[in-house]
Amino acid sequence: MSRLVDVGVPHFDPETFGVKERLARIGTGSVGGKAAGLRQVIERILPRFDVARFPDVEAVVPSAVVLATDVFTEFVERNRLREIALGGAPDTEIALAFVRGELTEEVREQLRQYLALTRTPLALRPSSLL
């Protein structure tokens, strides 16, 4: 079972992302365990990393934006994906239905703003229960 938490991951703001915040979320819902773990690494582990003790090691967490669970839930509902995902359809049919799904314009705009700020590879992974 997925562990969903609200660990104070700030909302994405293009004015502060990458400068003040290295991890942000789009949406108002909880975030998954991986995002919570990244937050812990950024706030608790990296500040304690002893560069003098490990001069050949660079410890970095890349900047990231995560979609909160409400965004994923709305995506599933808006595109009527629950039925296909839970209805026994073949994996290829489920994958195609998700690829054809559309995010809200608000989420798409925030993703455009994020993409305008970053030049690193983009990884996508949903973190929500169907």
FENKAPE-V8281 format. One line per field, one symbol per residue. psi: psi as a letter, one per 20 degrees, with the letter a starting at -180 (. if undefined). A space follows every 50 residues. Layout:
psi->???
This chain:
psi->qqoprokkoqqpohhipifhpiprqpriarrrhghhgggggghhgghipn hhhmhjpoopoqqqpqprhhggghggghjligghhijjqqhhhggggghi qprqhgggghhggghhiqkrqpppoqmqp.
